[in-house]
Amino acid sequence: MVKKYLPIIMFLHMALVYSVEEDLHNPFNVVWAAPTFKCPEKFGIPLDLAKYGIIANKNEHWKGDKISLLGRNDLGLYPYYDDDGTTVNGGIPQLTNLTEHFEKVVEDFWIYFPDSNYSGWIVIDWEPWRPIWERNWDPKMIYRNASISLVQERHKDWPEDLIEEVAKFEFETAARNLIQGTLYLCMKLRPYALLGLYEFPKCYKFSGQGTCSEAVQRQNDELQWLYDSSTALFPSIYVSYKQTDAKNFVKATLTEAKRVTLKSEHSNKPIYPFGRFNYSHTSFYFTNVDLENTIGQSVTEGMAGIVLWGDHNDSNSAPTCLGLKHYLDTMLGPYIVNVTKFARKCSEAYCSGHGRCIRKDDDGYHGNESQKIDELQLLKQRIWSQYTESEIYGNIIFKIRKKQKCNILSLRPNMVSMDANVTLVGMATM
């Protein structure tokens, strides 16, 4: 069955089509990717996610009608080493049978997405190894060592540096063939879905100016093929407990995602960072400050939305479900309502409801303080006239600069129009 798709997968760069019905109406979407089904089913504690405009699967599982997360054992014959060092599907991409892998991808897709018009989010979560050689450090060194051994078996008399150079080339080439081929096939099978790999691009080191380091940017540039082969990007902005640089980390990650997207042929590609509602590896929910650092900052940086991920620990008991429900109803839900309302009002005011507002950084403002205050007051009156100051969550303030345009990009890449001059800094993207 897959044979008829292979020529398309390998030789054609298919046109990217962006869909997802909610994107037609909301400039910023909050998507729920937490398996909280036990709360209503086992403990009788339902979470009213729809009340706050949160998009969730009907079954509140990781796979469903709105969003599906596909792990290493869910899609095709992904190669990796198990925790005990056992090889699975060959262990490394060089040993993958691509034909068998693609055939299995087709089978899996018909199981998970029986509707060929599926238009939700599909996120491939392949984390055991990274397609850039140098990024496989610590436990992931097993993939580099296995690749080196593969070359050594064929060329025992070669010098070590040559063996490693060839091993790197073979690994990265095979990794690209596997990932890019899989993405193209998945797009062919479900052309209306928003599809991409979790955690790309990643910002391992960042500067004090809220950008990734130059070395990280150069490595991310080597993965431009991955961003071009995706219909959406899903970088990770998980925040750990007592992380002092959370705002700068999130800023750098989102800035990097925008940077690589702008280099793509389809520069209006939507970005949905993966965030959380609690701190990594804890049961502590986010404070208002870190809601601002993650969800709020995603709004002001012009993201298409955010995916809120959770695990089974978030709903493993009645007290846990009660705690999550209380947090949702008293803090998380109202915060989401306010920031999404702001995003919609700003879009309507400056982009005719067809674009997103992007914040202008402080260091880019030219003018004295009195002018800045006057313009901020003017903007707040124009956008938030029906709200009181206490109702504004997240301190999201946009600065005005004259002679700027709001780019209005439709969901279809080939349909781009420009609105008249407006006084909004930055651009709006769809």
Beta strands, then each sheet from edge to edge (+ up, - down):
strand 1: 29-33
strand 2: 54-56
strand 3: 67-70
strand 4: 80-81
strand 5: 87-88
strand 6: 121-124
strand 7: 194-197
strand 8: 274-275
strand 9: 305-309
strand 10: 404-409
strand 11: 416-422
sheet 1: 2+ 1+ 9+ 8+
sheet 2: 3+ 6+ 7+
sheet 3: 4+ 5-
sheet 4: 10+ 11-
end
